[in-house]
Amino acid sequence: MLSAGDKKNTQGNKDVVEVRRDYLEEVKRLEKELTIVHRKIRKLYNQLKSGK
């Protein structure tokens, strides 16, 4: 049977899992945005390099 302390610890673990999930989702979102920005910069660089 779980004591009050065990229940609190279990809730804390769930909070950690949720925070980690949110963190990983944010990292994934930022990586996608960074990829888009990188492609745009590369396209502009190539245009400047070719003199267009």
mmCIF entry with sequence, helices, sheets and N, C-alpha, C, O atoms, coordinates in Angstrom:
data_MODEL
# 
_entry.id   MODEL 
# 
_entity.id                         1 
_entity.type                       polymer 
_entity.pdbx_number_of_molecules   1 
# 
_entity_poly.entity_id                      1 
_entity_poly.type                           'polypeptide(L)' 
_entity_poly.nstd_linkage                   no 
_entity_poly.nstd_monomer                   no 
_entity_poly.pdbx_seq_one_letter_code       MLSAGDKKNTQGNKDVVEVRRDYLEEVKRLEKELTIVHRKIRKLYNQLKSGK 
_entity_poly.pdbx_seq_one_letter_code_can   MLSAGDKKNTQGNKDVVEVRRDYLEEVKRLEKELTIVHRKIRKLYNQLKSGK 
_entity_poly.pdbx_strand_id                 A 
# 
loop_
_entity_poly_seq.entity_id 
_entity_poly_seq.num 
_entity_poly_seq.mon_id 
_entity_poly_seq.hetero 
1 1  MET n 
1 2  LEU n 
1 3  SER n 
1 4  ALA n 
1 5  GLY n 
1 6  ASP n 
1 7  LYS n 
1 8  LYS n 
1 9  ASN n 
1 10 THR n 
1 11 GLN n 
1 12 GLY n 
1 13 ASN n 
1 14 LYS n 
1 15 ASP n 
1 16 VAL n 
1 17 VAL n 
1 18 GLU n 
1 19 VAL n 
1 20 ARG n 
1 21 ARG n 
1 22 ASP n 
1 23 TYR n 
1 24 LEU n 
1 25 GLU n 
1 26 GLU n 
1 27 VAL n 
1 28 LYS n 
1 29 ARG n 
1 30 LEU n 
1 31 GLU n 
1 32 LYS n 
1 33 GLU n 
1 34 LEU n 
1 35 THR n 
1 36 ILE n 
1 37 VAL n 
1 38 HIS n 
1 39 ARG n 
1 40 LYS n 
1 41 ILE n 
1 42 ARG n 
1 43 LYS n 
1 44 LEU n 
1 45 TYR n 
1 46 ASN n 
1 47 GLN n 
1 48 LEU n 
1 49 LYS n 
1 50 SER n 
1 51 GLY n 
1 52 LYS n 
# 
_struct_asym.id          A 
_struct_asym.entity_id   1 
# 
_struct_conf.conf_type_id            HELX_P 
_struct_conf.id                      HELX_P1 
_struct_conf.pdbx_PDB_helix_id       AA1 
_struct_conf.beg_label_comp_id       ALA 
_struct_conf.beg_label_asym_id       A 
_struct_conf.beg_label_seq_id        4 
_struct_conf.pdbx_beg_PDB_ins_code   ? 
_struct_conf.end_label_comp_id       SER 
_struct_conf.end_label_asym_id       A 
_struct_conf.end_label_seq_id        50 
_struct_conf.pdbx_end_PDB_ins_code   ? 
_struct_conf.beg_auth_comp_id        ALA 
_struct_conf.beg_auth_asym_id        A 
_struct_conf.beg_auth_seq_id         4 
_struct_conf.end_auth_comp_id        SER 
_struct_conf.end_auth_asym_id        A 
_struct_conf.end_auth_seq_id         50 
_struct_conf.pdbx_PDB_helix_class    1 
_struct_conf.details                 ? 
_struct_conf.pdbx_PDB_helix_length   47 
# 
_struct_conf_type.id          HELX_P 
_struct_conf_type.criteria    ? 
_struct_conf_type.reference   ? 
# 
loop_
_atom_site.group_PDB 
_atom_site.id 
_atom_site.type_symbol 
_atom_site.label_atom_id 
_atom_site.label_alt_id 
_atom_site.label_comp_id 
_atom_site.label_asym_id 
_atom_site.label_entity_id 
_atom_site.label_seq_id 
_atom_site.pdbx_PDB_ins_code 
_atom_site.Cartn_x 
_atom_site.Cartn_y 
_atom_site.Cartn_z 
_atom_site.occupancy 
_atom_site.B_iso_or_equiv 
_atom_site.pdbx_formal_charge 
_atom_site.auth_seq_id 
_atom_site.auth_comp_id 
_atom_site.auth_asym_id 
_atom_site.auth_atom_id 
_atom_site.pdbx_PDB_model_num 
ATOM 1   N N  . MET A 1 1  ? 0.840  -1.178 0.000   1.00 0.00 ? 1  MET A N  1 
ATOM 2   C CA . MET A 1 1  ? 0.000  0.000  0.000   1.00 0.00 ? 1  MET A CA 1 
ATOM 3   C C  . MET A 1 1  ? 0.884  1.240  0.000   1.00 0.00 ? 1  MET A C  1 
ATOM 4   O O  . MET A 1 1  ? 1.915  1.268  0.671   1.00 0.00 ? 1  MET A O  1 
ATOM 5   N N  . LEU A 1 2  ? 0.484  2.268  -0.751  1.00 0.00 ? 2  LEU A N  1 
ATOM 6   C CA . LEU A 1 2  ? 1.276  3.491  -0.843  1.00 0.00 ? 2  LEU A CA 1 
ATOM 7   C C  . LEU A 1 2  ? 1.000  4.407  0.338   1.00 0.00 ? 2  LEU A C  1 
ATOM 8   O O  . LEU A 1 2  ? -0.146 4.583  0.751   1.00 0.00 ? 2  LEU A O  1 
ATOM 9   N N  . SER A 1 3  ? 2.038  4.971  0.861   1.00 0.00 ? 3  SER A N  1 
ATOM 10  C CA . SER A 1 3  ? 1.879  5.977  1.911   1.00 0.00 ? 3  SER A CA 1 
ATOM 11  C C  . SER A 1 3  ? 1.754  7.341  1.256   1.00 0.00 ? 3  SER A C  1 
ATOM 12  O O  . SER A 1 3  ? 1.916  7.464  0.042   1.00 0.00 ? 3  SER A O  1 
ATOM 13  N N  . ALA A 1 4  ? 1.472  8.354  2.037   1.00 0.00 ? 4  ALA A N  1 
ATOM 14  C CA . ALA A 1 4  ? 1.339  9.716  1.507   1.00 0.00 ? 4  ALA A CA 1 
ATOM 15  C C  . ALA A 1 4  ? 2.646  10.163 0.856   1.00 0.00 ? 4  ALA A C  1 
ATOM 16  O O  . ALA A 1 4  ? 2.623  10.848 -0.166  1.00 0.00 ? 4  ALA A O  1 
ATOM 17  N N  . GLY A 1 5  ? 3.779  9.785  1.433   1.00 0.00 ? 5  GLY A N  1 
ATOM 18  C CA . GLY A 1 5  ? 5.072  10.148 0.867   1.00 0.00 ? 5  GLY A CA 1 
ATOM 19  C C  . GLY A 1 5  ? 5.309  9.491  -0.476  1.00 0.00 ? 5  GLY A C  1 
ATOM 20  O O  . GLY A 1 5  ? 5.870  10.104 -1.384  1.00 0.00 ? 5  GLY A O  1 
ATOM 21  N N  . ASP A 1 6  ? 4.879  8.233  -0.606  1.00 0.00 ? 6  ASP A N  1 
ATOM 22  C CA . ASP A 1 6  ? 5.025  7.525  -1.879  1.00 0.00 ? 6  ASP A CA 1 
ATOM 23  C C  . ASP A 1 6  ? 4.180  8.183  -2.965  1.00 0.00 ? 6  ASP A C  1 
ATOM 24  O O  . ASP A 1 6  ? 4.623  8.333  -4.104  1.00 0.00 ? 6  ASP A O  1 
ATOM 25  N N  . LYS A 1 7  ? 2.968  8.572  -2.606  1.00 0.00 ? 7  LYS A N  1 
ATOM 26  C CA . LYS A 1 7  ? 2.084  9.222  -3.568  1.00 0.00 ? 7  LYS A CA 1 
ATOM 27  C C  . LYS A 1 7  ? 2.693  10.538 -4.052  1.00 0.00 ? 7  LYS A C  1 
ATOM 28  O O  . LYS A 1 7  ? 2.644  10.852 -5.241  1.00 0.00 ? 7  LYS A O  1 
ATOM 29  N N  . LYS A 1 8  ? 3.264  11.297 -3.126  1.00 0.00 ? 8  LYS A N  1 
ATOM 30  C CA . LYS A 1 8  ? 3.895  12.572 -3.489  1.00 0.00 ? 8  LYS A CA 1 
ATOM 31  C C  . LYS A 1 8  ? 5.079  12.314 -4.421  1.00 0.00 ? 8  LYS A C  1 
ATOM 32  O O  . LYS A 1 8  ? 5.260  13.037 -5.401  1.00 0.00 ? 8  LYS A O  1 
ATOM 33  N N  . ASN A 1 9  ? 5.878  11.304 -4.130  1.00 0.00 ? 9  ASN A N  1 
ATOM 34  C CA . ASN A 1 9  ? 7.039  10.979 -4.958  1.00 0.00 ? 9  ASN A CA 1 
ATOM 35  C C  . ASN A 1 9  ? 6.593  10.542 -6.351  1.00 0.00 ? 9  ASN A C  1 
ATOM 36  O O  . ASN A 1 9  ? 7.215  10.916 -7.345  1.00 0.00 ? 9  ASN A O  1 
ATOM 37  N N  . THR A 1 10 ? 5.534  9.765  -6.430  1.00 0.00 ? 10 THR A N  1 
ATOM 38  C CA . THR A 1 10 ? 5.015  9.334  -7.720  1.00 0.00 ? 10 THR A CA 1 
ATOM 39  C C  . THR A 1 10 ? 4.545  10.541 -8.521  1.00 0.00 ? 10 THR A C  1 
ATOM 40  O O  . THR A 1 10 ? 4.812  10.630 -9.719  1.00 0.00 ? 10 THR A O  1 
ATOM 41  N N  . GLN A 1 11 ? 3.851  11.464 -7.874  1.00 0.00 ? 11 GLN A N  1 
ATOM 42  C CA . GLN A 1 11 ? 3.401  12.687 -8.554  1.00 0.00 ? 11 GLN A CA 1 
ATOM 43  C C  . GLN A 1 11 ? 4.599  13.492 -9.034  1.00 0.00 ? 11 GLN A C  1 
ATOM 44  O O  . GLN A 1 11 ? 4.574  14.045 -10.134 1.00 0.00 ? 11 GLN A O  1 
ATOM 45  N N  . GLY A 1 12 ? 5.636  13.563 -8.228  1.00 0.00 ? 12 GLY A N  1 
ATOM 46  C CA . GLY A 1 12 ? 6.852  14.272 -8.621  1.00 0.00 ? 12 GLY A CA 1 
ATOM 47  C C  . GLY A 1 12 ? 7.482  13.658 -9.850  1.00 0.00 ? 12 GLY A C  1 
ATOM 48  O O  . GLY A 1 12 ? 7.959  14.372 -10.732 1.00 0.00 ? 12 GLY A O  1 
ATOM 49  N N  . ASN A 1 13 ? 7.487  12.329 -9.913  1.00 0.00 ? 13 ASN A N  1 
ATOM 50  C CA . ASN A 1 13 ? 8.034  11.639 -11.085 1.00 0.00 ? 13 ASN A CA 1 
ATOM 51  C C  . ASN A 1 13 ? 7.212  11.946 -12.323 1.00 0.00 ? 13 ASN A C  1 
ATOM 52  O O  . ASN A 1 13 ? 7.769  12.135 -13.405 1.00 0.00 ? 13 ASN A O  1 
ATOM 53  N N  . LYS A 1 14 ? 5.878  12.000 -12.177 1.00 0.00 ? 14 LYS A N  1 
ATOM 54  C CA . LYS A 1 14 ? 5.026  12.341 -13.314 1.00 0.00 ? 14 LYS A CA 1 
ATOM 55  C C  . LYS A 1 14 ? 5.319  13.760 -13.781 1.00 0.00 ? 14 LYS A C  1 
ATOM 56  O O  . LYS A 1 14 ? 5.352  14.031 -14.981 1.00 0.00 ? 14 LYS A O  1 
ATOM 57  N N  . ASP A 1 15 ? 5.531  14.660 -12.832 1.00 0.00 ? 15 ASP A N  1 
ATOM 58  C CA . ASP A 1 15 ? 5.848  16.045 -13.197 1.00 0.00 ? 15 ASP A CA 1 
ATOM 59  C C  . ASP A 1 15 ? 7.161  16.108 -13.973 1.00 0.00 ? 15 ASP A C  1 
ATOM 60  O O  . ASP A 1 15 ? 7.274  16.849 -14.950 1.00 0.00 ? 15 ASP A O  1 
ATOM 61  N N  . VAL A 1 16 ? 8.141  15.339 -13.543 1.00 0.00 ? 16 VAL A N  1 
ATOM 62  C CA . VAL A 1 16 ? 9.439  15.313 -14.225 1.00 0.00 ? 16 VAL A CA 1 
ATOM 63  C C  . VAL A 1 16 ? 9.270  14.777 -15.642 1.00 0.00 ? 16 VAL A C  1 
ATOM 64  O O  . VAL A 1 16 ? 9.857  15.306 -16.585 1.00 0.00 ? 16 VAL A O  1 
ATOM 65  N N  . VAL A 1 17 ? 8.468  13.727 -15.788 1.00 0.00 ? 17 VAL A N  1 
ATOM 66  C CA . VAL A 1 17 ? 8.236  13.143 -17.109 1.00 0.00 ? 17 VAL A CA 1 
ATOM 67  C C  . VAL A 1 17 ? 7.540  14.153 -18.016 1.00 0.00 ? 17 VAL A C  1 
ATOM 68  O O  . VAL A 1 17 ? 7.895  14.279 -19.188 1.00 0.00 ? 17 VAL A O  1 
ATOM 69  N N  . GLU A 1 18 ? 6.552  14.872 -17.487 1.00 0.00 ? 18 GLU A N  1 
ATOM 70  C CA . GLU A 1 18 ? 5.842  15.874 -18.291 1.00 0.00 ? 18 GLU A CA 1 
ATOM 71  C C  . GLU A 1 18 ? 6.763  17.019 -18.689 1.00 0.00 ? 18 GLU A C  1 
ATOM 72  O O  . GLU A 1 18 ? 6.722  17.481 -19.829 1.00 0.00 ? 18 GLU A O  1 
ATOM 73  N N  . VAL A 1 19 ? 7.584  17.475 -17.768 1.00 0.00 ? 19 VAL A N  1 
ATOM 74  C CA . VAL A 1 19 ? 8.515  18.570 -18.075 1.00 0.00 ? 19 VAL A CA 1 
ATOM 75  C C  . VAL A 1 19 ? 9.514  18.113 -19.132 1.00 0.00 ? 19 VAL A C  1 
ATOM 76  O O  . VAL A 1 19 ? 9.829  18.860 -20.058 1.00 0.00 ? 19 VAL A O  1 
ATOM 77  N N  . ARG A 1 20 ? 10.009 16.888 -18.992 1.00 0.00 ? 20 ARG A N  1 
ATOM 78  C CA . ARG A 1 20 ? 10.967 16.369 -19.977 1.00 0.00 ? 20 ARG A CA 1 
ATOM 79  C C  . ARG A 1 20 ? 10.309 16.235 -21.349 1.00 0.00 ? 20 ARG A C  1 
ATOM 80  O O  . ARG A 1 20 ? 10.927 16.547 -22.367 1.00 0.00 ? 20 ARG A O  1 
ATOM 81  N N  . ARG A 1 21 ? 9.073  15.778 -21.379 1.00 0.00 ? 21 ARG A N  1 
ATOM 82  C CA . ARG A 1 21 ? 8.354  15.636 -22.644 1.00 0.00 ? 21 ARG A CA 1 
ATOM 83  C C  . ARG A 1 21 ? 8.170  17.019 -23.286 1.00 0.00 ? 21 ARG A C  1 
ATOM 84  O O  . ARG A 1 21 ? 8.398  17.190 -24.484 1.00 0.00 ? 21 ARG A O  1 
ATOM 85  N N  . ASP A 1 22 ? 7.763  17.988 -22.486 1.00 0.00 ? 22 ASP A N  1 
ATOM 86  C CA . ASP A 1 22 ? 7.596  19.348 -23.005 1.00 0.00 ? 22 ASP A CA 1 
ATOM 87  C C  . ASP A 1 22 ? 8.921  19.889 -23.531 1.00 0.00 ? 22 ASP A C  1 
ATOM 88  O O  . ASP A 1 22 ? 8.968  20.519 -24.588 1.00 0.00 ? 22 ASP A O  1 
ATOM 89  N N  . TYR A 1 23 ? 9.992  19.639 -22.790 1.00 0.00 ? 23 TYR A N  1 
ATOM 90  C CA . TYR A 1 23 ? 11.323 20.089 -23.189 1.00 0.00 ? 23 TYR A CA 1 
ATOM 91  C C  . TYR A 1 23 ? 11.725 19.468 -24.527 1.00 0.00 ? 23 TYR A C  1 
ATOM 92  O O  . TYR A 1 23 ? 12.213 20.166 -25.415 1.00 0.00 ? 23 TYR A O  1 
ATOM 93  N N  . LEU A 1 24 ? 11.520 18.160 -24.672 1.00 0.00 ? 24 LEU A N  1 
ATOM 94  C CA . LEU A 1 24 ? 11.903 17.480 -25.907 1.00 0.00 ? 24 LEU A CA 1 
ATOM 95  C C  . LEU A 1 24 ? 11.065 17.959 -27.088 1.00 0.00 ? 24 LEU A C  1 
ATOM 96  O O  . LEU A 1 24 ? 11.578 18.084 -28.200 1.00 0.00 ? 24 LEU A O  1 
ATOM 97  N N  . GLU A 1 25 ? 9.787  18.228 -26.857 1.00 0.00 ? 25 GLU A N  1 
ATOM 98  C CA . GLU A 1 25 ? 8.942  18.762 -27.924 1.00 0.00 ? 25 GLU A CA 1 
ATOM 99  C C  . GLU A 1 25 ? 9.413  20.150 -28.342 1.00 0.00 ? 25 GLU A C  1 
ATOM 100 O O  . GLU A 1 25 ? 9.420  20.471 -29.531 1.00 0.00 ? 25 GLU A O  1 
ATOM 101 N N  . GLU A 1 26 ? 9.804  20.971 -27.380 1.00 0.00 ? 26 GLU A N  1 
ATOM 102 C CA . GLU A 1 26 ? 10.298 22.318 -27.683 1.00 0.00 ? 26 GLU A CA 1 
ATOM 103 C C  . GLU A 1 26 ? 11.615 22.242 -28.452 1.00 0.00 ? 26 GLU A C  1 
ATOM 104 O O  . GLU A 1 26 ? 11.827 23.004 -29.396 1.00 0.00 ? 26 GLU A O  1 
ATOM 105 N N  . VAL A 1 27 ? 12.492 21.336 -28.057 1.00 0.00 ? 27 VAL A N  1 
ATOM 106 C CA . VAL A 1 27 ? 13.767 21.157 -28.770 1.00 0.00 ? 27 VAL A CA 1 
ATOM 107 C C  . VAL A 1 27 ? 13.502 20.753 -30.216 1.00 0.00 ? 27 VAL A C  1 
ATOM 108 O O  . VAL A 1 27 ? 14.140 21.268 -31.134 1.00 0.00 ? 27 VAL A O  1 
ATOM 109 N N  . LYS A 1 28 ? 12.567 19.837 -30.420 1.00 0.00 ? 28 LYS A N  1 
ATOM 110 C CA . LYS A 1 28 ? 12.235 19.379 -31.769 1.00 0.00 ? 28 LYS A CA 1 
ATOM 111 C C  . LYS A 1 28 ? 11.684 20.537 -32.605 1.00 0.00 ? 28 LYS A C  1 
ATOM 112 O O  . LYS A 1 28 ? 12.042 20.689 -33.773 1.00 0.00 ? 28 LYS A O  1 
ATOM 113 N N  . ARG A 1 29 ? 10.811 21.352 -32.002 1.00 0.00 ? 29 ARG A N  1 
ATOM 114 C CA . ARG A 1 29 ? 10.237 22.501 -32.705 1.00 0.00 ? 29 ARG A CA 1 
ATOM 115 C C  . ARG A 1 29 ? 11.335 23.495 -33.087 1.00 0.00 ? 29 ARG A C  1 
ATOM 116 O O  . ARG A 1 29 ? 11.351 24.004 -34.208 1.00 0.00 ? 29 ARG A O  1 
ATOM 117 N N  . LEU A 1 30 ? 12.238 23.767 -32.169 1.00 0.00 ? 30 LEU A N  1 
ATOM 118 C CA . LEU A 1 30 ? 13.324 24.708 -32.447 1.00 0.00 ? 30 LEU A CA 1 
ATOM 119 C C  . LEU A 1 30 ? 14.280 24.171 -33.509 1.00 0.00 ? 30 LEU A C  1 
ATOM 120 O O  . LEU A 1 30 ? 14.792 24.939 -34.324 1.00 0.00 ? 30 LEU A O  1 
ATOM 121 N N  . GLU A 1 31 ? 14.523 22.870 -33.507 1.00 0.00 ? 31 GLU A N  1 
ATOM 122 C CA . GLU A 1 31 ? 15.381 22.277 -34.539 1.00 0.00 ? 31 GLU A CA 1 
ATOM 123 C C  . GLU A 1 31 ? 14.753 22.432 -35.918 1.00 0.00 ? 31 GLU A C  1 
ATOM 124 O O  . GLU A 1 31 ? 15.458 22.693 -36.893 1.00 0.00 ? 31 GLU A O  1 
ATOM 125 N N  . LYS A 1 32 ? 13.436 22.275 -36.010 1.00 0.00 ? 32 LYS A N  1 
ATOM 126 C CA . LYS A 1 32 ? 12.751 22.468 -37.291 1.00 0.00 ? 32 LYS A CA 1 
ATOM 127 C C  . LYS A 1 32 ? 12.883 23.915 -37.755 1.00 0.00 ? 32 LYS A C  1 
ATOM 128 O O  . LYS A 1 32 ? 13.166 24.175 -38.925 1.00 0.00 ? 32 LYS A O  1 
ATOM 129 N N  . GLU A 1 33 ? 12.676 24.851 -36.835 1.00 0.00 ? 33 GLU A N  1 
ATOM 130 C CA . GLU A 1 33 ? 12.806 26.261 -37.190 1.00 0.00 ? 33 GLU A CA 1 
ATOM 131 C C  . GLU A 1 33 ? 14.233 26.586 -37.614 1.00 0.00 ? 33 GLU A C  1 
ATOM 132 O O  . GLU A 1 33 ? 14.444 27.329 -38.572 1.00 0.00 ? 33 GLU A O  1 
ATOM 133 N N  . LEU A 1 34 ? 15.198 26.042 -36.913 1.00 0.00 ? 34 LEU A N  1 
ATOM 134 C CA . LEU A 1 34 ? 16.599 26.277 -37.247 1.00 0.00 ? 34 LEU A CA 1 
ATOM 135 C C  . LEU A 1 34 ? 16.927 25.730 -38.630 1.00 0.00 ? 34 LEU A C  1 
ATOM 136 O O  . LEU A 1 34 ? 17.677 26.352 -39.383 1.00 0.00 ? 34 LEU A O  1 
ATOM 137 N N  . THR A 1 35 ? 16.373 24.581 -38.964 1.00 0.00 ? 35 THR A N  1 
ATOM 138 C CA . THR A 1 35 ? 16.587 23.994 -40.285 1.00 0.00 ? 35 THR A CA 1 
ATOM 139 C C  . THR A 1 35 ? 16.029 24.908 -41.371 1.00 0.00 ? 35 THR A C  1 
ATOM 140 O O  . THR A 1 35 ? 16.671 25.107 -42.403 1.00 0.00 ? 35 THR A O  1 
ATOM 141 N N  . ILE A 1 36 ? 14.848 25.460 -41.148 1.00 0.00 ? 36 ILE A N  1 
ATOM 142 C CA . ILE A 1 36 ? 14.233 26.373 -42.118 1.00 0.00 ? 36 ILE A CA 1 
ATOM 143 C C  . ILE A 1 36 ? 15.101 27.615 -42.297 1.00 0.00 ? 36 ILE A C  1 
ATOM 144 O O  . ILE A 1 36 ? 15.356 28.046 -43.422 1.00 0.00 ? 36 ILE A O  1 
ATOM 145 N N  . VAL A 1 37 ? 15.546 28.180 -41.194 1.00 0.00 ? 37 VAL A N  1 
ATOM 146 C CA . VAL A 1 37 ? 16.391 29.379 -41.257 1.00 0.00 ? 37 VAL A CA 1 
ATOM 147 C C  . VAL A 1 37 ? 17.710 29.061 -41.957 1.00 0.00 ? 37 VAL A C  1 
ATOM 148 O O  . VAL A 1 37 ? 18.190 29.848 -42.773 1.00 0.00 ? 37 VAL A O  1 
ATOM 149 N N  . HIS A 1 38 ? 18.290 27.917 -41.642 1.00 0.00 ? 38 HIS A N  1 
ATOM 150 C CA . HIS A 1 38 ? 19.548 27.525 -42.271 1.00 0.00 ? 38 HIS A CA 1 
ATOM 151 C C  . HIS A 1 38 ? 19.389 27.405 -43.789 1.00 0.00 ? 38 HIS A C  1 
ATOM 152 O O  . HIS A 1 38 ? 20.251 27.849 -44.547 1.00 0.00 ? 38 HIS A O  1 
ATOM 153 N N  . ARG A 1 39 ? 18.286 26.804 -44.221 1.00 0.00 ? 39 ARG A N  1 
ATOM 154 C CA . ARG A 1 39 ? 18.041 26.666 -45.667 1.00 0.00 ? 39 ARG A CA 1 
ATOM 155 C C  . ARG A 1 39 ? 17.894 28.025 -46.330 1.00 0.00 ? 39 ARG A C  1 
ATOM 156 O O  . ARG A 1 39 ? 18.399 28.233 -47.434 1.00 0.00 ? 39 ARG A O  1 
ATOM 157 N N  . LYS A 1 40 ? 17.213 28.949 -45.676 1.00 0.00 ? 40 LYS A N  1 
ATOM 158 C CA . LYS A 1 40 ? 17.040 30.289 -46.245 1.00 0.00 ? 40 LYS A CA 1 
ATOM 159 C C  . LYS A 1 40 ? 18.373 31.018 -46.336 1.00 0.00 ? 40 LYS A C  1 
ATOM 160 O O  . LYS A 1 40 ? 18.656 31.681 -47.334 1.00 0.00 ? 40 LYS A O  1 
ATOM 161 N N  . ILE A 1 41 ? 19.183 30.898 -45.305 1.00 0.00 ? 41 ILE A N  1 
ATOM 162 C CA . ILE A 1 41 ? 20.500 31.537 -45.312 1.00 0.00 ? 41 ILE A CA 1 
ATOM 163 C C  . ILE A 1 41 ? 21.366 30.936 -46.417 1.00 0.00 ? 41 ILE A C  1 
ATOM 164 O O  . ILE A 1 41 ? 22.052 31.657 -47.141 1.00 0.00 ? 41 ILE A O  1 
ATOM 165 N N  . ARG A 1 42 ? 21.326 29.604 -46.540 1.00 0.00 ? 42 ARG A N  1 
ATOM 166 C CA . ARG A 1 42 ? 22.115 28.935 -47.571 1.00 0.00 ? 42 ARG A CA 1 
ATOM 167 C C  . ARG A 1 42 ? 21.674 29.382 -48.966 1.00 0.00 ? 42 ARG A C  1 
ATOM 168 O O  . ARG A 1 42 ? 22.509 29.586 -49.847 1.00 0.00 ? 42 ARG A O  1 
ATOM 169 N N  . LYS A 1 43 ? 20.361 29.534 -49.165 1.00 0.00 ? 43 LYS A N  1 
ATOM 170 C CA . LYS A 1 43 ? 19.831 29.977 -50.455 1.00 0.00 ? 43 LYS A CA 1 
ATOM 171 C C  . LYS A 1 43 ? 20.308 31.399 -50.762 1.00 0.00 ? 43 LYS A C  1 
ATOM 172 O O  . LYS A 1 43 ? 20.730 31.687 -51.882 1.00 0.00 ? 43 LYS A O  1 
ATOM 173 N N  . LEU A 1 44 ? 20.240 32.277 -49.775 1.00 0.00 ? 44 LEU A N  1 
ATOM 174 C CA . LEU A 1 44 ? 20.711 33.652 -49.976 1.00 0.00 ? 44 LEU A CA 1 
ATOM 175 C C  . LEU A 1 44 ? 22.204 33.689 -50.248 1.00 0.00 ? 44 LEU A C  1 
ATOM 176 O O  . LEU A 1 44 ? 22.665 34.447 -51.101 1.00 0.00 ? 44 LEU A O  1 
ATOM 177 N N  . TYR A 1 45 ? 22.956 32.877 -49.529 1.00 0.00 ? 45 TYR A N  1 
ATOM 178 C CA . TYR A 1 45 ? 24.398 32.809 -49.723 1.00 0.00 ? 45 TYR A CA 1 
ATOM 179 C C  . TYR A 1 45 ? 24.727 32.380 -51.150 1.00 0.00 ? 45 TYR A C  1 
ATOM 180 O O  . TYR A 1 45 ? 25.579 32.971 -51.814 1.00 0.00 ? 45 TYR A O  1 
ATOM 181 N N  . ASN A 1 46 ? 24.032 31.341 -51.606 1.00 0.00 ? 46 ASN A N  1 
ATOM 182 C CA . ASN A 1 46 ? 24.287 30.858 -52.972 1.00 0.00 ? 46 ASN A CA 1 
ATOM 183 C C  . ASN A 1 46 ? 23.898 31.901 -54.013 1.00 0.00 ? 46 ASN A C  1 
ATOM 184 O O  . ASN A 1 46 ? 24.560 32.013 -55.044 1.00 0.00 ? 46 ASN A O  1 
ATOM 185 N N  . GLN A 1 47 ? 22.836 32.665 -53.763 1.00 0.00 ? 47 GLN A N  1 
ATOM 186 C CA . GLN A 1 47 ? 22.439 33.721 -54.690 1.00 0.00 ? 47 GLN A CA 1 
ATOM 187 C C  . GLN A 1 47 ? 23.505 34.813 -54.736 1.00 0.00 ? 47 GLN A C  1 
ATOM 188 O O  . GLN A 1 47 ? 23.858 35.299 -55.810 1.00 0.00 ? 47 GLN A O  1 
ATOM 189 N N  . LEU A 1 48 ? 24.014 35.193 -53.571 1.00 0.00 ? 48 LEU A N  1 
ATOM 190 C CA . LEU A 1 48 ? 25.052 36.215 -53.522 1.00 0.00 ? 48 LEU A CA 1 
ATOM 191 C C  . LEU A 1 48 ? 26.332 35.722 -54.182 1.00 0.00 ? 48 LEU A C  1 
ATOM 192 O O  . LEU A 1 48 ? 27.002 36.468 -54.897 1.00 0.00 ? 48 LEU A O  1 
ATOM 193 N N  . LYS A 1 49 ? 26.658 34.481 -53.939 1.00 0.00 ? 49 LYS A N  1 
ATOM 194 C CA . LYS A 1 49 ? 27.879 33.882 -54.489 1.00 0.00 ? 49 LYS A CA 1 
ATOM 195 C C  . LYS A 1 49 ? 27.818 33.834 -56.015 1.00 0.00 ? 49 LYS A C  1 
ATOM 196 O O  . LYS A 1 49 ? 28.824 34.057 -56.689 1.00 0.00 ? 49 LYS A O  1 
ATOM 197 N N  . SER A 1 50 ? 26.632 33.541 -56.555 1.00 0.00 ? 50 SER A N  1 
ATOM 198 C CA . SER A 1 50 ? 26.504 33.446 -58.005 1.00 0.00 ? 50 SER A CA 1 
ATOM 199 C C  . SER A 1 50 ? 26.277 34.817 -58.658 1.00 0.00 ? 50 SER A C  1 
ATOM 200 O O  . SER A 1 50 ? 26.275 34.924 -59.884 1.00 0.00 ? 50 SER A O  1 
ATOM 201 N N  . GLY A 1 51 ? 26.091 35.846 -57.860 1.00 0.00 ? 51 GLY A N  1 
ATOM 202 C CA . GLY A 1 51 ? 25.950 37.204 -58.372 1.00 0.00 ? 51 GLY A CA 1 
ATOM 203 C C  . GLY A 1 51 ? 24.532 37.565 -58.799 1.00 0.00 ? 51 GLY A C  1 
ATOM 204 O O  . GLY A 1 51 ? 24.351 38.530 -59.541 1.00 0.00 ? 51 GLY A O  1 
ATOM 205 N N  . LYS A 1 52 ? 23.543 36.836 -58.364 1.00 0.00 ? 52 LYS A N  1 
ATOM 206 C CA . LYS A 1 52 ? 22.141 37.124 -58.746 1.00 0.00 ? 52 LYS A CA 1 
ATOM 207 C C  . LYS A 1 52 ? 21.527 38.127 -57.820 1.00 0.00 ? 52 LYS A C  1 
ATOM 208 O O  . LYS A 1 52 ? 20.362 38.488 -57.987 1.00 0.00 ? 52 LYS A O  1 
# 
